[in-house]
Amino acid sequence: MAEARQQSIGVLGLGIMGSAISTNLIAAGFHVVGFDPSTDRMNDFIGKGGSPAGSPREMAATCDIMMSMLPSAAALDDVVGGPDGILASGRSGLVLIESSTLPIEVKQRNHDLAAPALTILDCPLSGTGAQAINKDVTVYASGEQAAIDRCLGIFDGFARSNYYVGPFGSGSKMKFVANLLVAIHNVAAAEAFVLGMKAGLDPALILKVVAEGAGGSRMFSVRGPQMVSGDYEPATMKVSIWQKDMKIIADFATSLDCPTPLLSASAPIYTAAMAQGRGAQDTAAVCAVLEDMARNQRTAHTT
């Protein structure tokens, strides 16, 4: 009996999320082809068993299904319709699982440009880079149902769960809702830690006790360990990237005339983190911003 052919999946963008997802897909038995303009990221990917591609065009020559996690609208435009983009491969019947956090109009523009040769799905992910390492992310899948059905096995290779949330663009809308909560809960967690520390409580004890009670949240548990240690590197979500995400959410809410007062209240704390030179640090660093505002001096504790 002939041996079953290993399914290939292309991953475009090997940053914090892309690296974690490609590693899990390799572990799940997929043949993973990757591309990133960073030589260091490519070398790390190859070291983990991935196969390199020289461009999105080269990747599309061998992969029917690809996934993108990109930092900007310009990057997506280049990946899809650029001189070395997917469409330049000349192939048809391809699927791109687009998982970046970008304005919906940017994704829609590329979706319309790519059809019918390339079906683009809007499938943002809910979860941090640290959660992605442990396959603890959720896929908000939207777009053509038949194309999504082709991707379900891939989702299982890197995600805890996936949901079909509607027509193209619905995935991004759901991600904006989720990220609004993440932005608020992250600052709320930091504020709670700083209050407790200023009152003389051990931050490790705060994390242990509060996480199990009514005041706990997913962000309290996920970001809490970094807030306890006061060490915000390496980042699982950089403050500088988060600033881009928050602007996208705020602009989307404004377009709907929908007030978001708590998101607006949390935004200056992230801006202060940027002003303090913390752009490359994890978003948990808002705790350091609030500690500075509170003039909190950490003291040694034993739990």
C-alpha positions as CSV (number, residue, x, y, z in Angstrom):
1,M,0.0,0.0,0.0
2,A,1.3,3.4,-0.9
3,E,2.3,5.7,1.9
4,A,-0.1,8.6,2.6
5,R,1.3,11.9,1.4
6,Q,2.1,14.3,4.2
7,Q,-0.1,17.4,3.9
8,S,1.8,20.7,3.3
9,I,0.8,24.0,4.9
10,G,2.6,27.3,4.2
11,V,3.1,29.8,7.1
12,L,3.7,33.4,6.1
13,G,5.2,35.4,9.0
14,L,7.3,33.6,11.6
15,G,7.1,36.1,14.5
16,I,5.9,35.3,17.9
17,M,2.6,33.7,16.8
18,G,3.8,32.3,13.5
19,S,6.7,30.6,15.1
20,A,4.6,29.0,17.8
21,I,2.0,27.9,15.3
22,S,4.5,26.5,12.8
23,T,6.2,24.5,15.6
24,N,2.9,23.0,16.6
25,L,2.0,22.1,13.0
26,I,5.3,20.4,12.6
27,A,4.7,18.4,15.8
28,A,1.3,17.5,14.5
29,G,2.8,15.8,11.4
30,F,2.4,18.5,8.8
31,H,5.0,19.4,6.2
32,V,5.4,23.1,7.0
33,V,6.8,25.6,4.5
34,G,7.7,29.0,6.0
35,F,8.6,32.4,4.8
36,D,9.7,35.5,6.7
37,P,11.9,38.4,5.6
38,S,14.0,38.0,8.8
39,T,17.0,35.7,8.4
40,D,17.1,34.9,12.1
41,R,13.4,33.8,12.1
42,M,14.0,31.7,9.1
43,N,17.0,30.0,10.6
44,D,15.1,29.3,13.8
45,F,12.2,27.8,11.7
46,I,14.5,25.6,9.8
47,G,16.2,24.4,13.0
48,K,12.8,23.2,14.2
49,G,12.2,21.1,11.1
50,G,10.5,23.5,8.8
51,S,11.1,23.9,5.0
52,P,12.0,27.4,3.8
53,A,10.5,29.3,0.9
54,G,12.2,32.2,-0.8
55,S,8.9,34.1,-1.2
56,P,5.1,33.8,-1.0
57,R,5.2,33.1,-4.7
58,E,7.6,30.2,-4.2
59,M,5.5,28.9,-1.3
60,A,2.3,29.0,-3.4
61,A,3.9,26.7,-6.0
62,T,3.9,23.8,-3.5
63,C,1.2,24.6,-0.9
64,D,-2.5,24.6,-1.6
65,I,-3.3,26.0,1.8
66,M,-1.3,28.8,3.5
67,M,-1.7,30.9,6.6
68,S,-0.5,34.4,7.2
69,M,0.2,36.3,10.4
70,L,1.5,39.7,9.3
71,P,2.3,43.0,11.0
72,S,0.8,45.5,8.6
73,A,-1.6,46.2,5.7
74,A,1.4,46.7,3.4
75,A,2.7,43.3,4.3
76,L,-0.6,41.6,3.4
77,D,-0.8,43.6,0.1
78,D,2.7,42.4,-0.8
79,V,2.0,38.8,0.2
80,V,-1.1,38.6,-1.9
81,G,-0.6,40.8,-5.0
82,G,3.1,41.8,-4.9
83,P,5.6,40.9,-7.6
84,D,6.6,37.8,-5.5
85,G,3.1,37.4,-4.0
86,I,0.9,34.4,-4.0
87,L,-1.1,35.5,-7.1
88,A,2.2,35.7,-9.1
89,S,2.4,31.9,-8.8
90,G,-0.3,31.6,-11.4
91,R,-1.9,28.7,-9.6
92,S,-5.7,28.4,-8.7
93,G,-7.7,26.6,-6.1
94,L,-5.5,28.0,-3.3
95,V,-6.6,29.0,0.2
96,L,-5.1,31.6,2.5
97,I,-6.0,31.5,6.2
98,E,-5.5,35.2,7.0
99,S,-5.0,35.5,10.8
100,S,-3.4,39.0,11.2
101,T,-5.1,41.8,13.2
102,L,-5.8,44.3,10.5
103,P,-8.6,46.7,9.4
104,I,-11.4,44.8,7.8
105,E,-11.3,46.9,4.6
106,V,-7.6,45.9,4.1
107,K,-8.6,42.2,4.2
108,Q,-11.6,42.8,2.0
109,R,-9.6,44.6,-0.6
110,N,-7.2,41.6,-0.8
111,H,-10.0,39.1,-0.7
112,D,-11.6,40.8,-3.8
113,L,-8.3,41.1,-5.6
114,A,-7.5,37.4,-5.1
115,A,-10.7,35.8,-6.2
116,P,-11.2,33.4,-7.8
117,A,-7.6,32.0,-8.0
118,L,-7.1,32.4,-4.2
119,T,-9.8,32.2,-1.5
120,I,-8.9,34.3,1.4
121,L,-10.5,33.5,4.8
122,D,-10.6,35.9,7.6
123,C,-9.5,33.8,10.6
124,P,-8.0,35.9,13.5
125,L,-6.7,34.0,16.6
126,S,-7.6,34.7,20.2
127,G,-4.7,34.1,22.5
128,T,-1.2,35.3,23.4
129,G,2.1,34.0,22.0
130,A,2.6,32.1,25.2
131,Q,-0.8,30.5,24.8
132,A,0.0,29.7,21.1
133,I,3.1,27.7,22.2
134,N,0.7,25.4,24.2
135,K,-2.0,25.2,21.5
136,D,-4.2,27.3,23.7
137,V,-5.6,29.6,21.0
138,T,-9.0,29.9,19.4
139,V,-9.7,30.4,15.7
140,Y,-12.5,32.9,14.8
141,A,-13.1,31.5,11.3
142,S,-15.1,33.5,8.7
143,G,-15.6,33.4,5.0
144,E,-16.4,30.7,2.5
145,Q,-17.7,27.6,4.4
146,A,-16.3,25.1,1.9
147,A,-12.8,26.5,2.1
148,I,-13.0,26.6,5.9
149,D,-13.9,22.9,5.9
150,R,-10.7,22.2,4.1
151,C,-8.8,23.9,6.9
152,L,-10.4,22.2,9.9
153,G,-7.6,19.6,10.3
154,I,-5.0,22.4,10.2
155,F,-6.8,24.3,12.9
156,D,-6.7,21.1,15.1
157,G,-2.9,21.1,14.6
158,F,-2.3,24.4,16.4
159,A,-5.5,25.5,18.2
160,R,-7.6,24.4,21.2
161,S,-10.8,25.3,19.4
162,N,-12.3,26.9,16.3
163,Y,-15.6,28.6,15.6
164,Y,-17.3,29.5,12.4
165,V,-18.6,33.0,13.1
166,G,-20.1,34.1,9.8
167,P,-19.3,35.7,6.4
168,F,-15.9,37.2,5.6
169,G,-15.0,39.9,8.0
170,S,-17.0,38.4,11.0
171,G,-13.8,36.9,12.3
172,S,-12.1,40.3,12.6
173,K,-15.2,41.7,14.3
174,M,-15.1,39.0,16.9
175,K,-11.4,39.5,17.4
176,F,-12.0,43.2,18.0
177,V,-14.5,42.4,20.7
178,A,-12.1,39.9,22.3
179,N,-9.1,42.3,22.1
180,L,-11.1,45.1,23.6
181,L,-11.6,42.9,26.7
182,V,-7.9,41.9,26.6
183,A,-6.8,45.5,26.6
184,I,-9.1,46.4,29.6
185,H,-8.5,43.2,31.6
186,N,-4.7,43.5,31.2
187,V,-4.7,47.1,32.7
188,A,-7.2,46.1,35.3
189,A,-5.0,43.2,36.4
190,A,-1.9,45.5,36.6
191,E,-3.9,48.0,38.6
192,A,-5.0,45.3,41.1
193,F,-1.4,44.0,41.5
194,V,-0.1,47.5,42.1
195,L,-2.8,48.2,44.7
196,G,-2.0,45.0,46.5
197,M,1.8,45.6,46.4
198,K,1.4,49.1,47.6
199,A,-0.6,47.7,50.5
200,G,2.3,45.4,51.4
201,L,1.0,42.1,49.9
202,D,3.2,39.6,48.2
203,P,2.5,39.7,44.4
204,A,2.9,35.9,44.1
205,L,0.3,35.5,46.8
206,I,-2.0,37.9,45.0
207,L,-1.8,35.9,41.9
208,K,-2.4,32.6,43.7
209,V,-5.4,33.8,45.7
210,V,-7.2,36.2,43.4
211,A,-6.9,34.0,40.2
212,E,-9.2,31.4,41.8
213,G,-11.8,33.8,43.0
214,A,-14.5,36.1,41.5
215,G,-11.9,38.8,40.7
216,G,-9.8,36.5,38.4
217,S,-9.7,36.7,34.6
218,R,-7.8,35.0,31.8
219,M,-5.5,38.0,31.5
220,F,-4.9,38.1,35.2
221,S,-3.7,34.5,35.0
222,V,-1.8,34.8,31.7
223,R,-0.1,38.1,32.4
224,G,0.1,37.7,36.1
225,P,3.3,35.8,36.3
226,Q,5.2,38.5,34.5
227,M,3.6,41.2,36.7
228,V,4.7,39.1,39.8
229,S,8.3,38.9,38.5
230,G,8.5,42.4,37.1
231,D,10.3,40.9,34.1
232,Y,8.6,41.7,30.8
233,E,10.9,40.1,28.3
234,P,10.7,38.1,26.1
235,A,7.4,39.5,25.0
236,T,4.4,37.3,24.0
237,M,2.7,40.4,22.6
238,K,4.9,43.6,22.2
239,V,3.5,46.9,23.4
240,S,4.4,48.5,20.1
241,I,2.3,45.9,18.1
242,W,-0.5,46.2,20.6
243,Q,-0.7,49.9,20.0
244,K,-1.5,49.1,16.4
245,D,-4.2,46.6,17.4
246,M,-5.8,49.1,19.8
247,K,-6.0,51.8,17.1
248,I,-7.8,49.4,14.8
249,I,-10.4,48.6,17.4
250,A,-10.9,52.2,18.3
251,D,-11.3,53.2,14.7
252,F,-13.7,50.4,14.1
253,A,-15.8,51.4,17.1
254,T,-15.8,55.0,15.9
255,S,-17.1,54.0,12.5
256,L,-20.1,52.4,14.2
257,D,-20.6,55.4,16.6
258,C,-20.2,52.9,19.4
259,P,-18.7,54.3,22.7
260,T,-15.9,52.4,24.3
261,P,-15.1,54.4,27.4
262,L,-13.1,51.7,29.2
263,L,-10.9,51.0,26.1
264,S,-10.3,54.8,25.9
265,A,-9.4,54.9,29.6
266,S,-6.9,52.1,29.2
267,A,-5.2,53.5,26.1
268,P,-3.0,56.1,27.9
269,I,-1.4,53.4,30.0
270,Y,-0.1,51.6,26.9
271,T,1.0,55.0,25.5
272,A,2.9,55.7,28.7
273,A,4.7,52.3,28.3
274,M,5.8,53.4,24.8
275,A,7.0,56.7,26.3
276,Q,9.1,54.8,28.8
277,G,10.8,52.8,26.1
278,R,8.9,49.6,26.7
279,G,7.7,49.1,23.1
280,A,9.6,45.8,22.7
281,Q,8.4,44.5,26.1
282,D,5.3,42.4,26.8
283,T,2.0,44.3,27.3
284,A,2.2,43.1,30.9
285,A,4.6,46.0,31.3
286,V,1.6,48.3,32.0
287,C,2.1,47.0,35.5
288,A,5.5,48.8,35.6
289,V,3.9,52.0,34.3
290,L,1.3,51.9,37.1
291,E,3.9,51.1,39.7
292,D,5.8,54.1,38.6
293,M,2.7,56.3,38.9
294,A,2.1,54.8,42.4
295,R,5.7,55.3,43.4
296,N,5.7,51.6,44.5
297,Q,9.0,50.1,45.7
298,R,8.9,46.4,45.6
299,T,10.1,44.5,48.8
300,A,11.2,40.9,49.1
301,H,8.5,38.5,50.1
302,T,8.4,34.8,51.0
303,T,5.2,33.0,50.1
